Amino acid sequence: MLNMSVTRQIANVAHLRAAQFVAKLYSVASVVIYTTKICAYCGRAKALFARKGVAYSEIDVSEDDEKRLWLMKTTGQRTVPQIFINEQSVGGFDEVWALERQGELDRLLA
Ligand SMILES: N[C@@H](CCC(=O)N[C@@H](CS)C(=O)NCC(=O)O)C(=O)O
Protein backbone atom coordinates (compact mmCIF):
# COMPACT_ATOMS: atom_id res chain seq x y z
CA MET A 1 0.00 0.00 0.00
CA LEU A 2 1.22 3.53 -0.81
CA ASN A 3 2.05 5.63 2.23
CA MET A 4 0.63 9.15 2.59
CA SER A 5 3.80 10.97 1.64
CA VAL A 6 4.10 9.03 -1.62
CA THR A 7 0.40 9.62 -2.30
CA ARG A 8 0.86 13.36 -1.74
CA GLN A 9 3.93 13.44 -3.96
CA ILE A 10 1.96 11.76 -6.75
CA ALA A 11 -0.88 14.28 -6.29
CA ASN A 12 1.59 17.17 -6.48
CA VAL A 13 3.08 16.10 -9.79
CA ALA A 14 -0.18 14.83 -11.29
CA HIS A 15 -1.15 18.22 -12.75
CA LEU A 16 2.25 18.62 -14.41
CA ARG A 17 1.90 15.14 -15.92
CA ALA A 18 -1.69 15.80 -16.98
CA ALA A 19 -0.72 19.07 -18.68
CA GLN A 20 2.14 17.31 -20.46
CA PHE A 21 -0.16 14.49 -21.56
CA VAL A 22 -2.73 16.87 -23.06
CA ALA A 23 -0.05 19.06 -24.67
CA LYS A 24 1.43 16.00 -26.36
CA LEU A 25 -1.96 15.16 -27.84
CA TYR A 26 -1.94 18.57 -29.53
CA SER A 27 1.79 18.54 -30.30
CA VAL A 28 2.41 21.70 -28.31
CA ALA A 29 4.60 22.48 -25.32
CA SER A 30 2.98 22.22 -21.90
CA VAL A 31 3.11 25.41 -19.88
CA VAL A 32 2.05 25.37 -16.23
CA ILE A 33 2.06 28.55 -14.17
CA TYR A 34 1.78 28.36 -10.38
CA THR A 35 0.20 31.52 -9.06
CA THR A 36 -1.44 33.15 -6.09
CA LYS A 37 -4.45 35.45 -6.20
CA ILE A 38 -2.72 38.72 -5.39
CA CYS A 39 0.40 38.68 -7.52
CA ALA A 40 1.42 41.28 -10.07
CA TYR A 41 4.24 39.13 -11.47
CA CYS A 42 1.77 36.28 -12.01
CA GLY A 43 -0.36 38.64 -14.09
CA ARG A 44 2.69 39.63 -16.13
CA ALA A 45 3.63 36.01 -16.77
CA LYS A 46 0.11 35.08 -17.83
CA ALA A 47 -0.11 38.15 -20.08
CA LEU A 48 3.18 37.24 -21.76
CA PHE A 49 2.00 33.75 -22.70
CA ALA A 50 -1.45 35.06 -23.70
CA ARG A 51 0.18 37.67 -25.95
CA LYS A 52 2.21 34.94 -27.59
CA GLY A 53 -0.94 32.87 -28.12
CA VAL A 54 0.45 30.07 -25.95
CA ALA A 55 -2.06 28.08 -23.90
CA TYR A 56 -1.13 27.50 -20.27
CA SER A 57 -2.56 25.82 -17.19
CA GLU A 58 -2.75 27.90 -14.06
CA ILE A 59 -2.47 26.32 -10.63
CA ASP A 60 -3.47 28.72 -7.86
CA VAL A 61 -1.58 27.76 -4.70
CA SER A 62 -3.00 30.61 -2.57
CA GLU A 63 -4.90 28.24 -0.31
CA ASP A 64 -2.83 25.11 -0.71
CA ASP A 65 0.08 25.18 1.72
CA GLU A 66 1.16 21.68 0.83
CA LYS A 67 1.40 22.40 -2.87
CA ARG A 68 3.24 25.64 -2.10
CA LEU A 69 5.74 23.73 0.01
CA TRP A 70 6.19 21.19 -2.77
CA LEU A 71 6.72 24.08 -5.21
CA MET A 72 9.38 25.64 -2.99
CA LYS A 73 11.19 22.33 -2.62
CA THR A 74 10.99 21.57 -6.33
CA THR A 75 12.06 24.99 -7.63
CA GLY A 76 14.21 26.23 -4.76
CA GLN A 77 12.26 29.50 -4.96
CA ARG A 78 9.76 30.98 -2.56
CA THR A 79 8.09 33.43 -4.93
CA VAL A 80 5.28 33.08 -7.43
CA PRO A 81 4.81 32.78 -10.30
CA GLN A 82 6.76 29.60 -10.91
CA ILE A 83 6.62 28.43 -14.48
CA PHE A 84 7.19 24.97 -15.90
CA ILE A 85 7.63 24.23 -19.58
CA ASN A 86 7.40 20.56 -20.49
CA GLU A 87 7.65 19.72 -16.78
CA GLN A 88 10.92 21.63 -16.40
CA SER A 89 11.09 24.53 -13.98
CA VAL A 90 12.14 27.68 -15.87
CA GLY A 91 11.76 30.20 -13.03
CA GLY A 92 9.51 33.18 -12.49
CA PHE A 93 8.41 36.05 -14.70
CA ASP A 94 11.84 37.72 -14.84
CA GLU A 95 13.50 34.52 -16.04
CA VAL A 96 10.83 33.86 -18.66
CA TRP A 97 10.97 37.46 -19.83
CA ALA A 98 14.76 37.19 -20.14
CA LEU A 99 14.32 34.01 -22.22
CA GLU A 100 11.84 35.87 -24.43
CA ARG A 101 14.25 38.77 -24.97
CA GLN A 102 17.05 36.33 -25.85
CA GLY A 103 14.78 34.54 -28.33
CA GLU A 104 15.07 31.36 -26.25
CA LEU A 105 11.45 31.10 -25.13
CA ASP A 106 10.16 30.21 -28.59
CA ARG A 107 12.79 27.48 -28.81
CA LEU A 108 11.56 25.98 -25.51
CA LEU A 109 7.97 26.22 -26.69
CA ALA A 110 8.64 24.67 -30.10
N1 LIG B 1 11.61 37.91 -9.67
C1 LIG B 1 10.36 37.25 -9.41
C2 LIG B 1 9.53 38.13 -8.47
C3 LIG B 1 8.24 37.44 -8.06
C4 LIG B 1 7.62 38.05 -6.85
O1 LIG B 1 8.21 38.94 -6.17
N2 LIG B 1 6.45 37.57 -6.54
C5 LIG B 1 5.76 37.99 -5.35
C6 LIG B 1 4.26 37.98 -5.62
S1 LIG B 1 3.83 39.02 -7.02
C7 LIG B 1 6.00 37.01 -4.24
O2 LIG B 1 5.98 35.80 -4.44
N3 LIG B 1 6.26 37.52 -3.04
C8 LIG B 1 6.43 36.68 -1.87
C9 LIG B 1 7.82 36.72 -1.34
O3 LIG B 1 8.65 37.51 -1.83
O4 LIG B 1 8.11 35.91 -0.46
C10 LIG B 1 9.62 36.98 -10.73
O5 LIG B 1 9.93 37.65 -11.72
O6 LIG B 1 8.78 36.09 -10.78
The ligand as an ORCA input file, in Angstrom:
! r2SCAN-3c Opt
* xyz 0 1
  N      11.610     37.911     -9.673
  C      10.356     37.250     -9.409
  C       9.525     38.126     -8.471
  C       8.243     37.442     -8.061
  C       7.624     38.053     -6.845
  O       8.207     38.936     -6.168
  N       6.446     37.571     -6.535
  C       5.761     37.995     -5.350
  C       4.258     37.984     -5.624
  S       3.834     39.023     -7.016
  C       6.002     37.007     -4.239
  O       5.981     35.801     -4.438
  N       6.259     37.523     -3.037
  C       6.432     36.682     -1.870
  C       7.825     36.718     -1.341
  O       8.650     37.513     -1.833
  O       8.113     35.905     -0.455
  C       9.625     36.976    -10.732
  O       9.933     37.646    -11.723
  O       8.784     36.086    -10.783
*
